[in-house]
Every structure is written in structure tokens, then in C-alpha cells.
Amino acid sequence: MKPAAIGILASMLLLAGGVSAGQEGVRQNHTSGWSVFISKGGVGIVVKGLFVILDTDTNQLRLGDGATWKGKAATERQVVFVHDGKVIGADALPHDFNLADSLVISFESDRVSFYDFKEMSGGYYRRLETLPPAR
């Protein structure tokens, strides 16, 4: 499958799931595998060893080894994959890429959505409003 087709497929899967907050608050599972998550201190757990940073002006992920991945401006949409512990853009997928062993993360202006194909579940975090820089 071509990288562009994989990116389109992943985006469609992310956008297809309807999610709504429930009385449980922190997380509510749905039959589609989607959940609503609440971040703490501007950081959200995607899976063990992978965190999304929600209160910055760029799309950011923190990996388990402490490395930080920075993407486009938070106001720009961006879809990336996490495969073998590495963050990869849809245009740079390796030859041995397997979607079934990957996570897809979609950075949007108001939220960050993710789907774990290993666990067949996903969800989203709402983005936090960031304060303008101090003068």
C-alpha cells in the first residue's frame, strides 16, 4: 500500500469514530474503541512510554526514552505514525511498515486524536488553550 493511501486510511479511521463524554468523566469506552481522555498538567498518556504534550505552540510527543518529537505549529493539522518506537510522517514510511503494529496520531486545532492498531482502540485529548507569550 502506498504511503499516501495509508495516511488517508488512517485519517478516515480517526475521523469516523464518534466520541462523547460520559458521567465517568476521565474515560468512557464505546463499541468503536474510542475514548475521551483528560490530560493532567498539559500531558496526556497515549500508551505506555508515549505522551502527547497539549499545551505548546507545536505538535509534540514525548517518547519513553525521554526524547521529544516536535512537528508543525499546533494550529496546523498533522498526521504521524509511531512505529517501532519512532515517529514517522506519512511521506516517510519505511519499507517494512505495518499498520497493524503502529499507532496513528492526528494533531488537530482543537484536539489530538490517536488510534492504536495493536489494541484496536483509540481516543482523543482536547487541546488546552495556551496563553500568549509574556511581554
N, CA, C and O atoms as CSV, one atom per row, in Angstrom:
chain,resi,resn,atom,element,x,y,z
A,1,MET,N,N,0.855,-1.180,0.000
A,1,MET,CA,C,0.000,0.000,0.000
A,1,MET,C,C,0.896,1.237,0.000
A,1,MET,O,O,1.892,1.277,0.722
A,2,LYS,N,N,0.556,2.231,-0.792
A,2,LYS,CA,C,1.369,3.441,-0.893
A,2,LYS,C,C,1.218,4.297,0.365
A,2,LYS,O,O,0.171,4.273,1.012
A,3,PRO,N,N,2.284,5.066,0.718
A,3,PRO,CA,C,2.230,5.902,1.927
A,3,PRO,C,C,1.046,6.856,1.947
A,3,PRO,O,O,0.424,7.036,2.994
A,4,ALA,N,N,0.720,7.469,0.824
A,4,ALA,CA,C,-0.408,8.409,0.795
A,4,ALA,C,C,-1.719,7.696,1.104
A,4,ALA,O,O,-2.572,8.228,1.814
A,5,ALA,N,N,-1.874,6.485,0.566
A,5,ALA,CA,C,-3.099,5.730,0.816
A,5,ALA,C,C,-3.205,5.335,2.282
A,5,ALA,O,O,-4.295,5.365,2.854
A,6,ILE,N,N,-2.080,4.966,2.900
A,6,ILE,CA,C,-2.092,4.609,4.317
A,6,ILE,C,C,-2.480,5.822,5.155
A,6,ILE,O,O,-3.266,5.697,6.094
A,7,GLY,N,N,-1.936,7.000,4.825
A,7,GLY,CA,C,-2.268,8.221,5.555
A,7,GLY,C,C,-3.747,8.561,5.449
A,7,GLY,O,O,-4.376,8.952,6.432
A,8,ILE,N,N,-4.296,8.409,4.251
A,8,ILE,CA,C,-5.721,8.693,4.039
A,8,ILE,C,C,-6.570,7.694,4.819
A,8,ILE,O,O,-7.544,8.079,5.466
A,9,LEU,N,N,-6.204,6.412,4.763
A,9,LEU,CA,C,-6.937,5.385,5.502
A,9,LEU,C,C,-6.915,5.673,7.000
A,9,LEU,O,O,-7.947,5.604,7.667
A,10,ALA,N,N,-5.741,5.993,7.521
A,10,ALA,CA,C,-5.624,6.268,8.951
A,10,ALA,C,C,-6.451,7.488,9.338
A,10,ALA,O,O,-7.119,7.477,10.372
A,11,SER,N,N,-6.418,8.537,8.525
A,11,SER,CA,C,-7.204,9.735,8.816
A,11,SER,C,C,-8.691,9.428,8.815
A,11,SER,O,O,-9.430,9.922,9.667
A,12,MET,N,N,-9.134,8.613,7.862
A,12,MET,CA,C,-10.550,8.264,7.802
A,12,MET,C,C,-10.965,7.483,9.043
A,12,MET,O,O,-12.046,7.711,9.586
A,13,LEU,N,N,-10.119,6.570,9.493
A,13,LEU,CA,C,-10.437,5.804,10.699
A,13,LEU,C,C,-10.537,6.705,11.915
A,13,LEU,O,O,-11.411,6.520,12.762
A,14,LEU,N,N,-9.640,7.683,12.002
A,14,LEU,CA,C,-9.682,8.605,13.138
A,14,LEU,C,C,-10.932,9.460,13.131
A,14,LEU,O,O,-11.550,9.678,14.173
A,15,LEU,N,N,-11.307,9.947,11.950
A,15,LEU,CA,C,-12.436,10.862,11.856
A,15,LEU,C,C,-13.777,10.139,11.932
A,15,LEU,O,O,-14.799,10.772,12.199
A,16,ALA,N,N,-13.793,8.827,11.704
A,16,ALA,CA,C,-15.049,8.088,11.677
A,16,ALA,C,C,-15.632,7.835,13.057
A,16,ALA,O,O,-16.846,7.682,13.189
A,17,GLY,N,N,-14.810,7.789,14.070
A,17,GLY,CA,C,-15.303,7.445,15.405
A,17,GLY,C,C,-15.972,8.610,16.089
A,17,GLY,O,O,-15.384,9.685,16.204
A,18,GLY,N,N,-17.188,8.414,16.543
A,18,GLY,CA,C,-17.876,9.439,17.305
A,18,GLY,C,C,-17.584,9.273,18.785
A,18,GLY,O,O,-17.678,8.163,19.310
A,19,VAL,N,N,-17.236,10.341,19.459
A,19,VAL,CA,C,-16.867,10.258,20.862
A,19,VAL,C,C,-17.655,11.293,21.641
A,19,VAL,O,O,-17.807,12.429,21.194
A,20,SER,N,N,-18.155,10.906,22.805
A,20,SER,CA,C,-18.825,11.873,23.666
A,20,SER,C,C,-18.464,11.585,25.108
A,20,SER,O,O,-18.271,10.431,25.490
A,21,ALA,N,N,-18.374,12.621,25.896
A,21,ALA,CA,C,-18.008,12.459,27.310
A,21,ALA,C,C,-19.187,11.878,28.078
A,21,ALA,O,O,-20.346,12.192,27.805
A,22,GLY,N,N,-18.872,11.044,29.022
A,22,GLY,CA,C,-19.916,10.433,29.828
A,22,GLY,C,C,-19.781,10.825,31.283
A,22,GLY,O,O,-18.905,11.614,31.639
A,23,GLN,N,N,-20.636,10.283,32.120
A,23,GLN,CA,C,-20.619,10.613,33.532
A,23,GLN,C,C,-19.371,10.109,34.226
A,23,GLN,O,O,-19.009,10.613,35.289
A,24,GLU,N,N,-18.695,9.105,33.635
A,24,GLU,CA,C,-17.471,8.599,34.239
A,24,GLU,C,C,-16.375,9.659,34.239
A,24,GLU,O,O,-15.480,9.623,35.083
A,25,GLY,N,N,-16.437,10.597,33.304
A,25,GLY,CA,C,-15.511,11.720,33.285
A,25,GLY,C,C,-14.211,11.442,32.578
A,25,GLY,O,O,-14.045,11.844,31.427
A,26,VAL,N,N,-13.281,10.767,33.225
A,26,VAL,CA,C,-11.937,10.640,32.680
A,26,VAL,C,C,-11.915,9.848,31.381
A,26,VAL,O,O,-11.267,10.271,30.425
A,27,ARG,N,N,-12.591,8.732,31.318
A,27,ARG,CA,C,-12.553,7.917,30.118
A,27,ARG,C,C,-13.861,7.161,29.973
A,27,ARG,O,O,-14.389,6.611,30.939
A,28,GLN,N,N,-14.366,7.144,28.772
A,28,GLN,CA,C,-15.559,6.348,28.512
A,28,GLN,C,C,-15.325,5.542,27.246
A,28,GLN,O,O,-15.063,6.117,26.190
A,29,ASN,N,N,-15.413,4.236,27.331
A,29,ASN,CA,C,-15.236,3.369,26.178
A,29,ASN,C,C,-16.534,3.284,25.391
A,29,ASN,O,O,-17.630,3.380,25.944
A,30,HIS,N,N,-16.384,3.106,24.111
A,30,HIS,CA,C,-17.518,2.931,23.219
A,30,HIS,C,C,-17.281,1.669,22.412
A,30,HIS,O,O,-16.159,1.164,22.385
A,31,THR,N,N,-18.279,1.159,21.773
A,31,THR,CA,C,-18.116,-0.060,20.999
A,31,THR,C,C,-17.142,0.129,19.852
A,31,THR,O,O,-16.563,-0.853,19.385
A,32,SER,N,N,-16.939,1.337,19.384
A,32,SER,CA,C,-15.987,1.582,18.303
A,32,SER,C,C,-14.558,1.592,18.815
A,32,SER,O,O,-13.633,1.677,18.009
A,33,GLY,N,N,-14.338,1.508,20.121
A,33,GLY,CA,C,-12.997,1.517,20.682
A,33,GLY,C,C,-12.483,2.910,21.014
A,33,GLY,O,O,-11.335,3.053,21.434
A,34,TRP,N,N,-13.296,3.927,20.836
A,34,TRP,CA,C,-12.882,5.311,21.088
A,34,TRP,C,C,-13.135,5.687,22.538
A,34,TRP,O,O,-14.090,5.217,23.156
A,35,SER,N,N,-12.274,6.536,23.073
A,35,SER,CA,C,-12.412,7.007,24.444
A,35,SER,C,C,-12.085,8.490,24.512
A,35,SER,O,O,-11.310,9.006,23.707
A,36,VAL,N,N,-12.678,9.159,25.469
A,36,VAL,CA,C,-12.344,10.546,25.769
A,36,VAL,C,C,-11.354,10.511,26.923
A,36,VAL,O,O,-11.585,9.818,27.914
A,37,PHE,N,N,-10.254,11.248,26.808
A,37,PHE,CA,C,-9.241,11.271,27.848
A,37,PHE,C,C,-9.077,12.686,28.385
A,37,PHE,O,O,-9.278,13.657,27.656
A,38,ILE,N,N,-8.720,12.801,29.633
A,38,ILE,CA,C,-8.456,14.086,30.278
A,38,ILE,C,C,-6.974,14.133,30.615
A,38,ILE,O,O,-6.450,13.229,31.265
A,39,SER,N,N,-6.299,15.192,30.168
A,39,SER,CA,C,-4.869,15.317,30.440
A,39,SER,C,C,-4.629,15.864,31.848
A,39,SER,O,O,-5.535,16.409,32.479
A,40,LYS,N,N,-3.424,15.711,32.315
A,40,LYS,CA,C,-3.043,16.268,33.607
A,40,LYS,C,C,-1.771,17.085,33.394
A,40,LYS,O,O,-0.759,16.562,32.930
A,41,GLY,N,N,-1.832,18.365,33.736
A,41,GLY,CA,C,-0.674,19.232,33.567
A,41,GLY,C,C,-0.280,19.440,32.116
A,41,GLY,O,O,0.884,19.712,31.824
A,42,GLY,N,N,-1.237,19.316,31.200
A,42,GLY,CA,C,-0.951,19.523,29.787
A,42,GLY,C,C,-0.302,18.336,29.104
A,42,GLY,O,O,0.162,18.452,27.970
A,43,VAL,N,N,-0.261,17.182,29.787
A,43,VAL,CA,C,0.344,15.975,29.225
A,43,VAL,C,C,-0.691,14.865,29.240
A,43,VAL,O,O,-1.386,14.668,30.237
A,44,GLY,N,N,-0.793,14.138,28.128
A,44,GLY,CA,C,-1.709,13.020,28.046
A,44,GLY,C,C,-0.980,11.736,27.702
A,44,GLY,O,O,-0.065,11.746,26.879
A,45,ILE,N,N,-1.368,10.638,28.317
A,45,ILE,CA,C,-0.770,9.337,28.028
A,45,ILE,C,C,-1.503,8.731,26.827
A,45,ILE,O,O,-2.725,8.583,26.844
A,46,VAL,N,N,-0.747,8.385,25.796
A,46,VAL,CA,C,-1.322,7.703,24.644
A,46,VAL,C,C,-1.256,6.195,24.899
A,46,VAL,O,O,-2.283,5.515,24.887
A,47,VAL,N,N,-0.079,5.688,25.124
A,47,VAL,CA,C,0.177,4.320,25.567
A,47,VAL,C,C,1.400,4.384,26.475
A,47,VAL,O,O,2.037,5.433,26.580
A,48,LYS,N,N,1.732,3.282,27.126
A,48,LYS,CA,C,2.898,3.258,27.997
A,48,LYS,C,C,4.134,3.707,27.209
A,48,LYS,O,O,4.473,3.129,26.176
A,49,GLY,N,N,4.797,4.747,27.720
A,49,GLY,CA,C,6.004,5.243,27.081
A,49,GLY,C,C,5.785,6.222,25.948
A,49,GLY,O,O,6.739,6.566,25.251
A,50,LEU,N,N,4.550,6.688,25.738
A,50,LEU,CA,C,4.270,7.670,24.686
A,50,LEU,C,C,3.262,8.682,25.223
A,50,LEU,O,O,2.157,8.326,25.634
A,51,PHE,N,N,3.664,9.944,25.209
A,51,PHE,CA,C,2.849,11.017,25.766
A,51,PHE,C,C,2.661,12.110,24.736
A,51,PHE,O,O,3.557,12.380,23.935
A,52,VAL,N,N,1.492,12.743,24.753
A,52,VAL,CA,C,1.236,13.902,23.907
A,52,VAL,C,C,1.292,15.143,24.791
A,52,VAL,O,O,0.726,15.165,25.884
A,53,ILE,N,N,1.979,16.172,24.309
A,53,ILE,CA,C,2.095,17.432,25.032
A,53,ILE,C,C,1.070,18.383,24.422
A,53,ILE,O,O,1.152,18.721,23.241
A,54,LEU,N,N,0.108,18.810,25.230
A,54,LEU,CA,C,-1.061,19.525,24.710
A,54,LEU,C,C,-1.011,21.040,24.863
A,54,LEU,O,O,-1.803,21.740,24.232
A,55,ASP,N,N,-0.114,21.560,25.675
A,55,ASP,CA,C,-0.150,22.997,25.968
A,55,ASP,C,C,1.016,23.764,25.349
A,55,ASP,O,O,1.493,24.743,25.922
A,56,THR,N,N,1.476,23.317,24.175
A,56,THR,CA,C,2.561,24.011,23.489
A,56,THR,C,C,2.061,24.582,22.172
A,56,THR,O,O,0.951,24.285,21.732
A,57,ASP,N,N,2.895,25.403,21.551
A,57,ASP,CA,C,2.500,26.008,20.273
A,57,ASP,C,C,2.893,25.146,19.075
A,57,ASP,O,O,2.682,25.545,17.930
A,58,THR,N,N,3.469,23.953,19.336
A,58,THR,CA,C,3.780,22.999,18.270
A,58,THR,C,C,3.198,21.640,18.626
A,58,THR,O,O,2.918,21.363,19.792
A,59,ASN,N,N,3.018,20.796,17.621
A,59,ASN,CA,C,2.595,19.417,17.845
A,59,ASN,C,C,3.780,18.687,18.463
A,59,ASN,O,O,4.871,18.679,17.892
A,60,GLN,N,N,3.573,18.069,19.634
A,60,GLN,CA,C,4.690,17.425,20.322
A,60,GLN,C,C,4.301,16.095,20.932
A,60,GLN,O,O,3.187,15.903,21.418
A,61,LEU,N,N,5.271,15.173,20.888
A,61,LEU,CA,C,5.156,13.885,21.549
A,61,LEU,C,C,6.401,13.680,22.393
A,61,LEU,O,O,7.486,14.122,22.015
A,62,ARG,N,N,6.258,13.018,23.525
A,62,ARG,CA,C,7.401,12.627,24.348
A,62,ARG,C,C,7.449,11.112,24.348
A,62,ARG,O,O,6.475,10.438,24.684
A,63,LEU,N,N,8.607,10.593,23.962
A,63,LEU,CA,C,8.804,9.148,23.877
A,63,LEU,C,C,9.345,8.618,25.188
A,63,LEU,O,O,9.861,9.377,26.008
A,64,GLY,N,N,9.228,7.318,25.386
A,64,GLY,CA,C,9.638,6.680,26.630
A,64,GLY,C,C,11.096,6.873,26.986
A,64,GLY,O,O,11.452,6.851,28.164
A,65,ASP,N,N,11.957,7.065,25.977
A,65,ASP,CA,C,13.378,7.265,26.256
A,65,ASP,C,C,13.699,8.711,26.624
A,65,ASP,O,O,14.864,9.061,26.814
A,66,GLY,N,N,12.663,9.555,26.725
A,66,GLY,CA,C,12.858,10.958,27.095
A,66,GLY,C,C,13.001,11.895,25.918
A,66,GLY,O,O,13.003,13.114,26.092
A,67,ALA,N,N,13.120,11.346,24.721
A,67,ALA,CA,C,13.237,12.184,23.523
A,67,ALA,C,C,11.910,12.888,23.256
A,67,ALA,O,O,10.840,12.346,23.534
A,68,THR,N,N,11.993,14.099,22.715
A,68,THR,CA,C,10.803,14.858,22.352
A,68,THR,C,C,10.757,15.017,20.839
A,68,THR,O,O,11.739,15.435,20.224
A,69,TRP,N,N,9.618,14.686,20.239
A,69,TRP,CA,C,9.398,14.906,18.821
A,69,TRP,C,C,8.574,16.171,18.680
A,69,TRP,O,O,7.560,16.333,19.359
A,70,LYS,N,N,9.006,17.081,17.790
A,70,LYS,CA,C,8.255,18.314,17.529
A,70,LYS,C,C,7.869,18.343,16.064
A,70,LYS,O,O,8.681,18.068,15.181
A,71,GLY,N,N,6.613,18.681,15.826
A,71,GLY,CA,C,6.094,18.743,14.467
A,71,GLY,C,C,5.756,20.164,14.062
A,71,GLY,O,O,6.440,21.119,14.431
A,72,LYS,N,N,4.687,20.280,13.298
A,72,LYS,CA,C,4.232,21.575,12.795
A,72,LYS,C,C,3.633,22.421,13.917
A,72,LYS,O,O,3.530,21.971,15.059
A,73,ALA,N,N,3.246,23.636,13.584
A,73,ALA,CA,C,2.560,24.513,14.533
A,73,ALA,C,C,1.259,23.847,14.977
A,73,ALA,O,O,0.620,23.140,14.197
A,74,ALA,N,N,0.875,24.072,16.214
A,74,ALA,CA,C,-0.327,23.446,16.775
A,74,ALA,C,C,-1.591,23.843,16.019
A,74,ALA,O,O,-2.605,23.153,16.122
A,75,THR,N,N,-1.553,24.919,15.278
A,75,THR,CA,C,-2.714,25.362,14.506
A,75,THR,C,C,-2.836,24.616,13.180
A,75,THR,O,O,-3.846,24.747,12.488
A,76,GLU,N,N,-1.802,23.823,12.814
A,76,GLU,CA,C,-1.815,23.086,11.554
A,76,GLU,C,C,-2.119,21.618,11.806
A,76,GLU,O,O,-1.624,21.026,12.765
A,77,ARG,N,N,-2.938,21.038,10.935
A,77,ARG,CA,C,-3.253,19.606,11.040
A,77,ARG,C,C,-2.039,18.792,10.623
A,77,ARG,O,O,-1.312,19.158,9.699
A,78,GLN,N,N,-1.835,17.681,11.320
A,78,GLN,CA,C,-0.704,16.825,11.017
A,78,GLN,C,C,-1.024,15.405,11.457
A,78,GLN,O,O,-1.542,15.194,12.554
A,79,VAL,N,N,-0.718,14.431,10.608
A,79,VAL,CA,C,-0.911,13.022,10.945
A,79,VAL,C,C,0.461,12.354,10.931
A,79,VAL,O,O,1.220,12.491,9.972
A,80,VAL,N,N,0.769,11.627,12.013
A,80,VAL,CA,C,2.022,10.881,12.101
A,80,VAL,C,C,1.729,9.472,12.591
A,80,VAL,O,O,0.671,9.196,13.158
A,81,PHE,N,N,2.686,8.592,12.358
A,81,PHE,CA,C,2.612,7.217,12.825
A,81,PHE,C,C,3.716,7.000,13.845
A,81,PHE,O,O,4.781,7.610,13.753
A,82,VAL,N,N,3.463,6.128,14.821
A,82,VAL,CA,C,4.513,5.689,15.732
A,82,VAL,C,C,4.688,4.202,15.452
A,82,VAL,O,O,3.783,3.391,15.651
A,83,HIS,N,N,5.899,3.875,14.979
A,83,HIS,CA,C,6.209,2.516,14.551
A,83,HIS,C,C,7.595,2.162,15.059
A,83,HIS,O,O,8.553,2.887,14.793
A,84,ASP,N,N,7.715,1.066,15.784
A,84,ASP,CA,C,8.998,0.641,16.368
A,84,ASP,C,C,9.638,1.733,17.214
A,84,ASP,O,O,10.856,1.910,17.189
A,85,GLY,N,N,8.814,2.469,17.967
A,85,GLY,CA,C,9.331,3.496,18.866
A,85,GLY,C,C,9.778,4.775,18.189
A,85,GLY,O,O,10.406,5.619,18.828
A,86,LYS,N,N,9.471,4.940,16.908
A,86,LYS,CA,C,9.869,6.130,16.160
A,86,LYS,C,C,8.639,6.835,15.612
A,86,LYS,O,O,7.661,6.189,15.235
A,87,VAL,N,N,8.690,8.162,15.571
A,87,VAL,CA,C,7.619,8.965,14.990
A,87,VAL,C,C,7.955,9.165,13.515
A,87,VAL,O,O,9.045,9.621,13.169
A,88,ILE,N,N,6.995,8.814,12.647
A,88,ILE,CA,C,7.235,8.829,11.213
A,88,ILE,C,C,6.090,9.547,10.513
A,88,ILE,O,O,4.922,9.285,10.801
A,89,GLY,N,N,6.415,10.444,9.603
A,89,GLY,CA,C,5.404,11.111,8.788
A,89,GLY,C,C,4.890,10.173,7.709
A,89,GLY,O,O,5.574,9.218,7.343
A,90,ALA,N,N,3.696,10.431,7.197
A,90,ALA,CA,C,3.088,9.575,6.177
A,90,ALA,C,C,3.913,9.528,4.902
A,90,ALA,O,O,3.810,8.568,4.139
A,91,ASP,N,N,4.726,10.542,4.656
A,91,ASP,CA,C,5.539,10.585,3.441
A,91,ASP,C,C,6.902,9.911,3.613
A,91,ASP,O,O,7.696,9.889,2.673
A,92,ALA,N,N,7.184,9.360,4.797
A,92,ALA,CA,C,8.492,8.763,5.069
A,92,ALA,C,C,8.385,7.370,5.684
A,92,ALA,O,O,9.240,6.973,6.476
A,93,LEU,N,N,7.348,6.635,5.326
A,93,LEU,CA,C,7.149,5.305,5.907
A,93,LEU,C,C,8.237,4.349,5.424
A,93,LEU,O,O,8.564,4.334,4.237
A,94,PRO,N,N,8.801,3.548,6.337
A,94,PRO,CA,C,9.838,2.593,5.930
A,94,PRO,C,C,9.254,1.443,5.118
A,94,PRO,O,O,8.045,1.210,5.127
A,95,HIS,N,N,10.119,0.740,4.426
A,95,HIS,CA,C,9.695,-0.377,3.583
A,95,HIS,C,C,8.974,-1.463,4.383
A,95,HIS,O,O,8.037,-2.083,3.881
A,96,ASP,N,N,9.410,-1.696,5.630
A,96,ASP,CA,C,8.823,-2.750,6.452
A,96,ASP,C,C,7.648,-2.270,7.302
A,96,ASP,O,O,7.248,-2.957,8.242
A,97,PHE,N,N,7.087,-1.095,6.983
A,97,PHE,CA,C,5.981,-0.534,7.759
A,97,PHE,C,C,4.784,-1.471,7.741
A,97,PHE,O,O,4.404,-1.997,6.694
A,98,ASN,N,N,4.191,-1.672,8.924
A,98,ASN,CA,C,2.997,-2.496,9.057
A,98,ASN,C,C,2.005,-1.732,9.929
A,98,ASN,O,O,2.250,-1.530,11.119
A,99,LEU,N,N,0.907,-1.315,9.351
A,99,LEU,CA,C,-0.087,-0.531,10.077
A,99,LEU,C,C,-0.615,-1.271,11.300
A,99,LEU,O,O,-0.953,-0.644,12.304
A,100,ALA,N,N,-0.690,-2.591,11.228
A,100,ALA,CA,C,-1.212,-3.390,12.341
A,100,ALA,C,C,-0.322,-3.304,13.585
A,100,ALA,O,O,-0.775,-3.614,14.688
A,101,ASP,N,N,0.938,-2.888,13.420
A,101,ASP,CA,C,1.873,-2.763,14.540
A,101,ASP,C,C,2.129,-1.303,14.900
A,101,ASP,O,O,3.137,-0.992,15.534
A,102,SER,N,N,1.244,-0.422,14.511
A,102,SER,CA,C,1.510,1.011,14.643
A,102,SER,C,C,0.410,1.759,15.372
A,102,SER,O,O,-0.693,1.253,15.581
A,103,LEU,N,N,0.749,2.974,15.747
A,103,LEU,CA,C,-0.203,3.947,16.269
A,103,LEU,C,C,-0.307,5.071,15.253
A,103,LEU,O,O,0.689,5.427,14.623
A,104,VAL,N,N,-1.476,5.626,15.087
A,104,VAL,CA,C,-1.620,6.816,14.256
A,104,VAL,C,C,-2.085,7.938,15.172
A,104,VAL,O,O,-2.969,7.743,16.007
A,105,ILE,N,N,-1.483,9.117,15.011
A,105,ILE,CA,C,-1.824,10.280,15.828
A,105,ILE,C,C,-2.161,11.427,14.897
A,105,ILE,O,O,-1.390,11.755,13.995
A,106,SER,N,N,-3.311,12.032,15.119
A,106,SER,CA,C,-3.782,13.145,14.307
A,106,SER,C,C,-3.848,14.398,15.174
A,106,SER,O,O,-4.645,14.483,16.109
A,107,PHE,N,N,-3.002,15.361,14.848
A,107,PHE,CA,C,-2.999,16.639,15.549
A,107,PHE,C,C,-3.973,17.559,14.826
A,107,PHE,O,O,-3.827,17.821,13.632
A,108,GLU,N,N,-4.954,18.042,15.551
A,108,GLU,CA,C,-5.965,18.940,15.002
A,108,GLU,C,C,-5.970,20.208,15.845
A,108,GLU,O,O,-5.378,20.228,16.924
A,109,SER,N,N,-6.617,21.249,15.382
A,109,SER,CA,C,-6.559,22.527,16.094
A,109,SER,C,C,-7.167,22.468,17.490
A,109,SER,O,O,-6.697,23.162,18.392
A,110,ASP,N,N,-8.209,21.648,17.686
A,110,ASP,CA,C,-8.886,21.618,18.981
A,110,ASP,C,C,-8.659,20.336,19.773
A,110,ASP,O,O,-9.058,20.251,20.935
A,111,ARG,N,N,-8.016,19.325,19.155
A,111,ARG,CA,C,-7.782,18.075,19.868
A,111,ARG,C,C,-6.661,17.282,19.197
A,111,ARG,O,O,-6.243,17.577,18.077
A,112,VAL,N,N,-6.190,16.269,19.920
A,112,VAL,CA,C,-5.214,15.321,19.384
A,112,VAL,C,C,-5.848,13.942,19.501
A,112,VAL,O,O,-6.106,13.454,20.601
A,113,SER,N,N,-6.097,13.319,18.347
A,113,SER,CA,C,-6.724,12.004,18.302
A,113,SER,C,C,-5.656,10.943,18.055
A,113,SER,O,O,-4.626,11.217,17.439
A,114,PHE,N,N,-5.911,9.736,18.539
A,114,PHE,CA,C,-4.963,8.649,18.304
A,114,PHE,C,C,-5.703,7.330,18.199
A,114,PHE,O,O,-6.796,7.160,18.739
A,115,TYR,N,N,-5.075,6.395,17.487
A,115,TYR,CA,C,-5.633,5.053,17.375
A,115,TYR,C,C,-4.489,4.055,17.399
A,115,TYR,O,O,-3.529,4.175,16.638
A,116,ASP,N,N,-4.601,3.065,18.284
A,116,ASP,CA,C,-3.605,2.022,18.450
A,116,ASP,C,C,-4.115,0.778,17.724
A,116,ASP,O,O,-5.072,0.146,18.171
A,117,PHE,N,N,-3.481,0.427,16.609
A,117,PHE,CA,C,-3.946,-0.703,15.823
A,117,PHE,C,C,-3.633,-2.038,16.484
A,117,PHE,O,O,-4.291,-3.034,16.182
A,118,LYS,N,N,-2.647,-2.087,17.376
A,118,LYS,CA,C,-2.365,-3.327,18.105
A,118,LYS,C,C,-3.515,-3.657,19.046
A,118,LYS,O,O,-3.946,-4.806,19.132
A,119,GLU,N,N,-4.012,-2.634,19.756
A,119,GLU,CA,C,-5.086,-2.820,20.736
A,119,GLU,C,C,-6.470,-2.571,20.157
A,119,GLU,O,O,-7.479,-2.856,20.801
A,120,MET,N,N,-6.515,-2.036,18.937
A,120,MET,CA,C,-7.778,-1.691,18.272
A,120,MET,C,C,-8.620,-0.762,19.133
A,120,MET,O,O,-9.820,-0.972,19.313
A,121,SER,N,N,-7.970,0.263,19.659
A,121,SER,CA,C,-8.678,1.255,20.469
A,121,SER,C,C,-8.027,2.615,20.266
A,121,SER,O,O,-6.877,2.712,19.836
A,122,GLY,N,N,-8.771,3.648,20.577
A,122,GLY,CA,C,-8.250,4.996,20.424
A,122,GLY,C,C,-9.065,5.988,21.199
A,122,GLY,O,O,-9.959,5.624,21.963
A,123,GLY,N,N,-8.757,7.223,21.002
A,123,GLY,CA,C,-9.460,8.288,21.691
A,123,GLY,C,C,-8.886,9.633,21.341
A,123,GLY,O,O,-8.199,9.784,20.330
A,124,TYR,N,N,-9.166,10.608,22.172
A,124,TYR,CA,C,-8.604,11.931,21.933
A,124,TYR,C,C,-8.477,12.710,23.223
A,124,TYR,O,O,-9.146,12.437,24.219
A,125,TYR,N,N,-7.595,13.688,23.166
A,125,TYR,CA,C,-7.438,14.686,24.221
A,125,TYR,C,C,-7.827,16.024,23.618
A,125,TYR,O,O,-7.470,16.328,22.480
A,126,ARG,N,N,-8.549,16.810,24.374
A,126,ARG,CA,C,-8.819,18.184,23.941
A,126,ARG,C,C,-7.557,19.005,24.155
A,126,ARG,O,O,-6.866,18.842,25.161
A,127,ARG,N,N,-7.262,19.884,23.210
A,127,ARG,CA,C,-6.102,20.759,23.361
A,127,ARG,C,C,-6.408,21.805,24.419
A,127,ARG,O,O,-7.551,22.236,24.574
A,128,LEU,N,N,-5.387,22.202,25.133
A,128,LEU,CA,C,-5.523,23.263,26.116
A,128,LEU,C,C,-5.231,24.586,25.445
A,128,LEU,O,O,-4.380,24.655,24.559
A,129,GLU,N,N,-5.913,25.626,25.846
A,129,GLU,CA,C,-5.612,26.951,25.316
A,129,GLU,C,C,-4.333,27.427,25.957
A,129,GLU,O,O,-4.175,27.382,27.176
A,130,THR,N,N,-3.421,27.884,25.118
A,130,THR,CA,C,-2.146,28.380,25.642
A,130,THR,C,C,-2.217,29.893,25.768
A,130,THR,O,O,-2.874,30.564,24.972
A,131,LEU,N,N,-1.546,30.413,26.757
A,131,LEU,CA,C,-1.503,31.851,26.964
A,131,LEU,C,C,-0.532,32.485,25.992
A,131,LEU,O,O,0.464,31.862,25.623
A,132,PRO,N,N,-0.800,33.718,25.564
A,132,PRO,CA,C,0.158,34.388,24.679
A,132,PRO,C,C,1.457,34.658,25.448
A,132,PRO,O,O,1.434,34.777,26.673
A,133,PRO,N,N,2.589,34.757,24.737
A,133,PRO,CA,C,3.853,34.997,25.425
A,133,PRO,C,C,3.832,36.291,26.236
A,133,PRO,O,O,3.213,37.278,25.837
A,134,ALA,N,N,4.523,36.272,27.390
A,134,ALA,CA,C,4.599,37.476,28.231
A,134,ALA,C,C,5.383,38.565,27.520
A,134,ALA,O,O,6.327,38.287,26.780
A,135,ARG,N,N,4.985,39.794,27.751
A,135,ARG,CA,C,5.692,40.927,27.104
A,135,ARG,C,C,6.755,41.466,27.986
A,135,ARG,O,O,7.447,42.413,27.611
